[in-house]
Amino acid sequence: MKTLDLTHGADEADRAAFRAGPVDEESRTRLAANGLDYRRLAVDHDGFVGWLQTVARGFQDGERTDEQVAASRDRSGYRRLTGVYDPAGPMADAPVATIASWLGELTVPGGAAIPSCAISAVTVAPTHRRRGVARAMLEGELRAAQAAGIPMAMLTVSESPLYGRYGFAPAAASASWQIETKRAAWIGPQPAGRIDFVTRERVRELLPSLHERMRHRFPGEIDVPGSHWDGFAGTNPAAEKVGEKRAVQYADAAGEVRGAAVYAVRENHDDFTKATATVHYLLAETDDAYAALWRFLLELDLVAEVHAGELSIDEPLLWMIADQRAAKVTVRDHQYVRIIDVVACLEARRYGAAGALVLDVSDPIGLSAGRYLLEVDDAGVGRVTVLADGESPEGAVQVALGITELSATYLGAVSPATLAAAGRVTTTDPTTAARVLGWHTAPRLSIWY
């Protein structure tokens, strides 16, 4: 199996090779036995229109207009597009199932970013359920990633129960906030510097560089494809209601821009003093930028509530308001990851404590099963050795778990001790396992993809 260079990450040649790679032969054969055609298509192919309309239908969206199709085509060049087709159907040129993926990067504990197969646009038409289509596509994409030397897969999900059977696990939760502004009362820092309104075009320029400078601070964050920034900033001409979005930037006392936010306000026609502001995106490179932007949003005139999503479960904001009960916080699963190459993934991250663990890993689809010795030194650096069956180094803590459970612990979101208490992990020493695999920064992911 090829292995990508984890030291320098994926380059454009690696990304292009993955986009152009063939579909998985095992999945192609399995689908062909059911009379279905499994194939990859290029963004400039005539079939892109049918592929995109199938995705829209799968997510219960309306049919895409010609303008929206053109905008999506222009912004989809980074993706590997795959479809499952039914030659016997009345719309043989449109797929009955879709999947998209691309070679991205995932930030892991310690700040490294590892090449990861980001998966999106997974749909199966209700007319073709229970025919093994989803299984063939997802397993096929994982095997394609493995063949390309990609050590990790990741996705955000609409339907959470589906992905555990393929080894994916929720590894970074997100929080949605509803804040009563008057009750909250700002008690946080009041940094020097200034907040200014900027155009949507200007914030579109700012967001990528700000994100690039801060994404390595948080396990779970990814490199964001360029086309996504148009959605956040409201600069996609085919998107709806972009005129509602307003943008501000924060510049520090030296005049350097360190943060930006995009938000929209919805009037309350029964009481004009009780509008609702929705934060579409907020990026802060520094603590001062974070405090200044949130203070601005919570003190907007005529706004009674501020709503925000895809926040960390450990936001400093909670400690910057006088009444924490002013914030209603809802936590849900968000970023899912799936380890493909156990050795590469475990050696890429850093750890919370020194120790030695024998990880006896099972895998429902056989990609990553095996016995692995993880030895972590006092600096938190791990070294992994593949063990023979029955081999058990003296003094190492034994941990038996599935690839789903190992993936769940990977970013530090859940402790092996918690999973052991839940009956998901068996270990001779849950406390030591928890200390070794733990991390001090809560993982997060600030976008959907």
C-alpha positions as CSV (number, residue, x, y, z in Angstrom):
1,M,0.0,0.0,0.0
2,K,1.3,3.5,-0.9
3,T,1.8,5.9,2.0
4,L,1.6,9.6,1.6
5,D,4.3,11.8,3.2
6,L,2.8,12.8,6.5
7,T,5.7,15.2,7.3
8,H,4.8,17.6,4.5
9,G,1.1,16.6,3.9
10,A,-0.6,16.2,0.6
11,D,0.4,18.3,-2.4
12,E,-1.6,19.1,-5.5
13,A,-0.2,16.1,-7.4
14,D,-1.5,13.8,-4.6
15,R,-4.9,15.5,-4.7
16,A,-5.1,15.3,-8.5
17,A,-4.1,11.6,-8.5
18,F,-6.8,10.8,-5.9
19,R,-9.5,12.7,-7.9
20,A,-8.5,10.7,-11.1
21,G,-8.2,7.3,-9.4
22,P,-10.4,4.5,-10.5
23,V,-13.5,3.3,-8.6
24,D,-12.9,0.3,-6.3
25,E,-13.1,-2.9,-8.2
26,E,-14.6,-4.9,-5.4
27,S,-17.5,-2.5,-5.1
28,R,-17.9,-2.2,-8.9
29,T,-18.2,-6.0,-9.2
30,R,-20.7,-6.2,-6.3
31,L,-23.0,-3.5,-7.8
32,A,-22.7,-4.9,-11.3
33,A,-24.1,-8.2,-9.9
34,N,-27.2,-6.2,-9.0
35,G,-27.5,-4.6,-12.4
36,L,-26.0,-1.3,-11.4
37,D,-23.1,0.7,-12.9
38,Y,-20.6,2.2,-10.5
39,R,-18.4,4.9,-12.1
40,R,-16.6,8.2,-11.5
41,L,-17.3,11.3,-13.6
42,A,-15.4,14.5,-14.2
43,V,-16.8,17.9,-13.2
44,D,-16.8,19.0,-16.9
45,H,-18.7,15.9,-18.0
46,D,-22.3,16.3,-19.3
47,G,-23.4,13.9,-16.6
48,F,-22.5,16.5,-13.9
49,V,-26.0,18.0,-14.2
50,G,-27.7,14.8,-13.4
51,W,-25.3,14.0,-10.6
52,L,-25.9,17.4,-9.0
53,Q,-29.7,17.1,-9.3
54,T,-29.6,13.7,-7.6
55,V,-27.6,15.2,-4.7
56,A,-30.1,18.0,-4.4
57,R,-33.0,15.6,-4.3
58,G,-31.2,13.4,-1.8
59,F,-30.9,16.2,0.7
60,Q,-34.5,17.3,0.0
61,D,-33.5,20.5,-1.8
62,G,-35.2,22.0,-4.8
63,E,-34.0,21.3,-8.3
64,R,-30.9,23.3,-9.2
65,T,-31.3,26.2,-11.7
66,D,-28.9,26.5,-14.7
67,E,-27.1,29.3,-12.8
68,Q,-26.7,27.2,-9.7
69,V,-25.4,24.2,-11.8
70,A,-22.8,26.5,-13.4
71,A,-21.7,27.9,-10.0
72,S,-21.4,24.4,-8.6
73,R,-19.5,23.2,-11.6
74,D,-17.0,26.1,-11.2
75,R,-16.6,25.3,-7.5
76,S,-16.4,21.5,-7.6
77,G,-13.1,20.9,-9.4
78,Y,-11.4,19.8,-6.2
79,R,-13.8,16.9,-5.7
80,R,-13.8,13.3,-6.8
81,L,-17.3,12.6,-8.0
82,T,-18.8,9.1,-8.1
83,G,-22.2,7.8,-9.0
84,V,-24.2,4.6,-9.1
85,Y,-26.4,4.3,-12.2
86,D,-29.3,2.0,-13.1
87,P,-29.3,1.3,-16.9
88,A,-32.8,-0.2,-16.7
89,G,-34.3,3.0,-15.2
90,P,-36.2,5.7,-17.1
91,M,-33.5,8.3,-16.2
92,A,-30.4,6.2,-16.9
93,D,-28.2,9.3,-17.3
94,A,-28.8,10.4,-13.7
95,P,-27.3,8.4,-10.9
96,V,-29.5,6.7,-8.2
97,A,-26.7,7.2,-5.6
98,T,-23.9,9.6,-5.2
99,I,-20.7,10.2,-3.2
100,A,-18.0,12.9,-3.4
101,S,-14.6,13.0,-1.7
102,W,-11.4,14.9,-1.8
103,L,-7.9,14.7,-0.2
104,G,-7.9,17.2,2.6
105,E,-6.0,17.6,5.9
106,L,-7.2,16.9,9.5
107,T,-5.6,18.6,12.5
108,V,-4.7,16.1,15.2
109,P,-3.6,16.5,18.8
110,G,-0.2,18.2,18.8
111,G,-0.9,20.5,15.8
112,A,0.1,18.2,13.0
113,A,-2.3,18.0,10.0
114,I,-2.6,14.5,8.3
115,P,-3.9,13.7,4.8
116,S,-7.5,12.6,5.1
117,C,-10.2,11.5,2.7
118,A,-13.1,14.0,3.2
119,I,-16.4,12.4,2.2
120,S,-19.5,14.3,1.3
121,A,-22.7,14.3,-0.8
122,V,-23.6,10.7,0.2
123,T,-27.1,9.9,-1.2
124,V,-29.1,6.9,-2.2
125,A,-32.5,7.2,-3.9
126,P,-35.4,5.7,-1.9
127,T,-36.1,3.6,-5.0
128,H,-32.8,1.8,-4.6
129,R,-32.5,1.2,-0.9
130,R,-31.6,-2.1,0.6
131,R,-29.6,-3.2,-2.4
132,G,-26.2,-2.7,-0.8
133,V,-25.6,0.6,-2.6
134,A,-24.5,2.7,0.4
135,R,-22.3,-0.1,1.6
136,A,-20.6,-0.5,-1.8
137,M,-20.0,3.2,-2.1
138,L,-18.6,3.8,1.4
139,E,-16.5,0.7,1.5
140,G,-15.3,1.5,-2.0
141,E,-14.3,5.0,-1.1
142,L,-12.4,3.8,2.0
143,R,-10.6,1.2,-0.1
144,A,-9.8,3.8,-2.7
145,A,-8.3,6.0,0.0
146,Q,-6.3,3.2,1.4
147,A,-4.9,2.4,-2.1
148,A,-3.9,6.1,-2.4
149,G,-2.0,5.9,0.9
150,I,-4.5,8.2,2.7
151,P,-4.4,7.2,6.5
152,M,-7.7,8.7,7.6
153,A,-11.2,9.3,6.4
154,M,-13.6,12.0,7.7
155,L,-17.1,13.3,7.2
156,T,-20.0,15.3,8.7
157,V,-23.3,13.5,8.7
158,S,-27.0,14.1,8.3
159,E,-28.0,10.6,9.4
160,S,-25.7,9.5,12.2
161,P,-26.5,5.8,12.7
162,L,-25.4,4.9,9.2
163,Y,-21.6,5.3,9.5
164,G,-20.6,3.3,12.5
165,R,-20.9,0.1,10.6
166,Y,-18.0,1.2,8.4
167,G,-15.8,2.2,11.3
168,F,-16.6,5.9,11.5
169,A,-17.0,7.4,15.0
170,P,-18.1,10.8,16.3
171,A,-14.8,12.4,17.3
172,A,-15.5,16.1,17.6
173,A,-18.9,17.4,18.9
174,S,-20.3,20.8,18.1
175,A,-22.3,23.2,20.2
176,S,-25.2,25.4,19.1
177,W,-25.9,28.5,21.2
178,Q,-28.9,30.6,21.8
179,I,-28.0,33.6,23.9
180,E,-30.4,36.1,25.5
181,T,-28.3,39.3,25.1
182,K,-29.7,41.5,27.9
183,R,-29.5,38.7,30.4
184,A,-26.0,37.7,29.4
185,A,-24.3,41.0,30.2
186,W,-20.6,41.2,29.0
187,I,-18.0,40.7,31.7
188,G,-15.2,39.5,29.5
189,P,-12.1,41.4,28.4
190,Q,-12.4,44.7,26.5
191,P,-9.3,44.6,24.3
192,A,-7.8,47.5,22.5
193,G,-8.2,47.6,18.7
194,R,-11.3,48.2,16.6
195,I,-14.2,46.5,15.0
196,D,-15.2,47.8,11.5
197,F,-17.8,46.7,9.0
198,V,-16.3,45.4,5.7
199,T,-17.8,44.2,2.4
200,R,-18.6,40.6,1.8
201,E,-15.9,40.6,-0.8
202,R,-13.4,41.8,1.7
203,V,-14.3,39.2,4.3
204,R,-14.1,36.6,1.6
205,E,-10.4,37.7,1.2
206,L,-9.8,37.6,5.0
207,L,-11.3,34.3,6.0
208,P,-9.0,31.8,4.2
209,S,-5.8,33.4,5.6
210,L,-7.3,33.7,9.1
211,H,-8.4,30.1,9.1
212,E,-5.1,28.9,7.8
213,R,-3.3,30.6,10.7
214,M,-5.6,29.1,13.4
215,R,-6.6,25.7,12.2
216,H,-3.6,23.9,13.7
217,R,-4.6,25.0,17.2
218,F,-7.7,22.7,17.4
219,P,-7.8,18.9,16.8
220,G,-10.6,18.2,14.4
221,E,-10.3,21.3,12.2
222,I,-9.7,20.8,8.5
223,D,-8.3,22.7,5.6
224,V,-11.3,24.3,3.9
225,P,-11.7,24.1,0.1
226,G,-11.6,27.5,-1.5
227,S,-15.2,27.3,-2.8
228,H,-16.6,27.0,0.7
229,W,-15.5,30.5,1.6
230,D,-18.0,32.0,-0.9
231,G,-20.8,30.3,1.0
232,F,-19.6,31.6,4.4
233,A,-19.0,35.1,3.1
234,G,-22.1,35.4,0.9
235,T,-20.1,35.9,-2.4
236,N,-21.6,33.0,-4.3
237,P,-23.9,34.7,-6.9
238,A,-26.1,31.6,-7.1
239,A,-26.8,31.4,-3.4
240,E,-30.0,32.6,-1.8
241,K,-30.4,35.6,0.6
242,V,-26.7,36.6,0.4
243,G,-27.8,40.2,0.8
244,E,-28.7,39.5,4.4
245,K,-25.2,38.8,5.4
246,R,-23.1,41.5,7.1
247,A,-19.4,41.3,7.8
248,V,-17.1,42.8,10.4
249,Q,-13.3,42.6,11.1
250,Y,-11.3,43.1,14.2
251,A,-7.9,44.8,13.9
252,D,-5.6,44.9,17.0
253,A,-3.9,47.9,18.4
254,A,-1.1,47.6,15.8
255,G,-3.6,47.6,13.0
256,E,-3.3,43.9,12.1
257,V,-6.6,42.1,11.2
258,R,-6.9,39.2,13.7
259,G,-10.5,38.2,13.3
260,A,-13.7,38.5,11.3
261,A,-17.4,37.5,11.6
262,V,-20.3,37.1,9.2
263,Y,-23.8,37.5,10.6
264,A,-27.4,38.3,9.7
265,V,-30.2,39.9,11.6
266,R,-33.9,38.9,11.4
267,E,-36.4,41.5,12.4
268,N,-39.1,40.8,15.0
269,H,-42.2,42.5,13.5
270,D,-44.1,42.3,16.7
271,D,-41.4,44.0,18.7
272,F,-38.6,45.8,16.8
273,T,-36.3,45.7,19.9
274,K,-36.3,41.9,19.8
275,A,-34.5,40.9,16.6
276,T,-32.4,37.7,16.3
277,A,-28.9,37.8,15.0
278,T,-27.4,34.6,13.5
279,V,-23.7,34.2,13.5
280,H,-22.8,32.4,10.2
281,Y,-19.1,32.3,10.8
282,L,-16.6,33.7,13.3
283,L,-12.8,33.3,13.1
284,A,-10.5,34.7,15.7
285,E,-6.7,34.3,15.5
286,T,-6.1,35.8,19.0
287,D,-7.9,35.9,22.4
288,D,-8.4,39.6,21.9
289,A,-10.1,39.1,18.5
290,Y,-12.3,36.5,20.0
291,A,-13.4,38.7,22.9
292,A,-13.9,41.8,20.7
293,L,-16.0,40.0,18.1
294,W,-18.3,38.3,20.6
295,R,-18.8,41.5,22.6
296,F,-19.8,43.3,19.4
297,L,-22.3,40.6,18.5
298,L,-23.8,40.4,22.0
299,E,-24.2,44.2,22.2
300,L,-25.9,44.7,18.8
301,D,-28.7,47.3,19.0
302,L,-32.3,46.0,18.9
303,V,-31.1,42.3,19.1
304,A,-32.6,40.2,21.9
305,E,-31.0,36.8,20.9
306,V,-27.8,35.7,19.2
307,H,-27.7,32.2,17.6
308,A,-24.5,30.5,16.6
309,G,-23.6,26.9,15.6
310,E,-20.6,24.7,15.0
311,L,-18.9,26.1,18.2
312,S,-16.6,24.2,20.5
313,I,-18.0,22.4,23.5
314,D,-15.4,24.3,25.5
315,E,-16.0,27.9,24.4
316,P,-14.4,30.6,26.5
317,L,-17.5,32.7,25.8
318,L,-19.3,30.9,28.6
319,W,-17.0,32.6,31.1
320,M,-17.3,36.0,29.5
321,I,-21.0,36.6,30.3
322,A,-22.4,37.4,33.7
323,D,-25.3,34.9,33.6
324,Q,-24.3,31.6,32.1
325,R,-28.0,30.6,32.1
326,A,-28.6,33.2,29.4
327,A,-27.0,30.8,27.0
328,K,-28.9,27.7,26.0
329,V,-26.2,25.3,24.7
330,T,-27.1,22.2,22.7
331,V,-24.3,19.6,22.0
332,R,-24.5,17.1,19.1
333,D,-22.2,14.8,17.2
334,H,-20.5,16.6,14.3
335,Q,-17.0,15.6,12.9
336,Y,-16.7,11.8,12.3
337,V,-13.4,10.2,11.6
338,R,-12.3,6.7,10.5
339,I,-8.7,5.5,11.0
340,I,-7.5,3.6,7.9
341,D,-3.8,3.3,8.6
342,V,-3.4,2.7,12.4
343,V,0.4,3.1,12.5
344,A,0.5,6.3,10.5
345,C,-2.4,7.9,12.4
346,L,-1.2,7.0,15.9
347,E,2.4,8.2,15.2
348,A,1.1,11.5,13.8
349,R,-0.6,12.7,16.9
350,R,0.8,13.6,20.4
351,Y,-0.4,12.2,23.7
352,G,-1.3,13.3,27.2
353,A,1.0,11.0,29.2
354,A,3.8,8.5,28.8
355,G,2.9,4.8,28.7
356,A,2.7,1.6,26.7
357,L,-0.6,0.2,25.3
358,V,-1.3,-3.0,23.4
359,L,-4.2,-2.1,21.1
360,D,-6.0,-5.2,19.9
361,V,-8.1,-3.7,17.1
362,S,-11.0,-5.3,15.2
363,D,-12.5,-3.9,12.0
364,P,-15.9,-4.7,10.5
365,I,-14.5,-4.4,6.9
366,G,-11.0,-5.6,7.6
367,L,-9.0,-2.5,6.6
368,S,-7.3,-1.8,9.9
369,A,-7.5,-4.9,12.1
370,G,-4.4,-6.0,14.0
371,R,-2.4,-5.9,17.3
372,Y,-0.4,-2.7,17.8
373,L,2.0,-1.7,20.5
374,L,1.8,2.1,21.2
375,E,4.8,3.4,23.2
376,V,4.6,7.0,24.3
377,D,7.6,8.9,25.7
378,D,7.7,11.7,28.2
379,A,7.4,14.3,25.4
380,G,4.1,12.8,24.2
381,V,5.6,11.3,21.1
382,G,4.3,7.9,20.1
383,R,5.9,5.0,18.3
384,V,3.9,2.1,17.0
385,T,4.9,-1.5,16.4
386,V,2.8,-4.1,14.7
387,L,2.6,-7.2,16.9
388,A,2.1,-10.9,15.9
389,D,-1.0,-12.7,17.2
390,G,-0.6,-13.5,20.8
391,E,2.5,-11.3,21.3
392,S,2.1,-9.2,24.4
393,P,5.0,-7.1,25.7
394,E,5.5,-7.2,29.5
395,G,4.1,-4.2,31.4
396,A,1.9,-2.8,28.6
397,V,-1.7,-2.1,29.3
398,Q,-4.0,-4.3,27.2
399,V,-6.8,-2.5,25.3
400,A,-9.2,-4.5,23.1
401,L,-11.5,-2.3,20.9
402,G,-13.0,-1.8,17.5
403,I,-11.7,0.6,14.9
404,T,-14.8,2.7,15.6
405,E,-13.8,3.1,19.3
406,L,-10.2,3.8,18.4
407,S,-11.3,6.4,16.0
408,A,-13.6,8.0,18.6
409,T,-10.6,8.4,21.0
410,Y,-8.3,9.7,18.3
411,L,-8.9,13.5,18.6
412,G,-9.2,13.3,22.4
413,A,-13.0,13.8,22.6
414,V,-13.8,10.7,24.6
415,S,-11.8,8.7,27.2
416,P,-11.2,5.0,26.8
417,A,-12.3,4.8,30.5
418,T,-15.7,6.2,29.4
419,L,-15.9,3.7,26.6
420,A,-14.9,0.9,28.9
421,A,-17.7,1.8,31.3
422,A,-20.1,1.8,28.3
423,G,-19.0,-1.7,27.4
424,R,-17.3,-0.6,24.2
425,V,-13.7,-1.2,25.2
426,T,-12.0,-3.9,27.3
427,T,-8.8,-2.9,29.1
428,T,-6.7,-4.0,32.0
429,D,-6.1,-0.4,33.2
430,P,-8.7,2.2,32.0
431,T,-7.1,5.0,33.9
432,T,-3.7,4.6,32.3
433,A,-5.3,4.2,28.8
434,A,-7.3,7.4,29.4
435,R,-4.2,9.4,30.4
436,V,-2.1,8.2,27.5
437,L,-4.8,8.7,24.8
438,G,-6.1,12.0,26.3
439,W,-5.5,15.5,25.2
440,H,-5.9,18.9,26.8
441,T,-7.7,20.8,24.0
442,A,-11.3,19.9,23.1
443,P,-11.5,18.9,19.5
444,R,-13.8,21.0,17.2
445,L,-14.8,21.6,13.6
446,S,-16.2,25.0,12.7
447,I,-17.8,24.0,9.3
448,W,-20.1,21.4,7.7
449,Y,-18.8,19.8,4.5
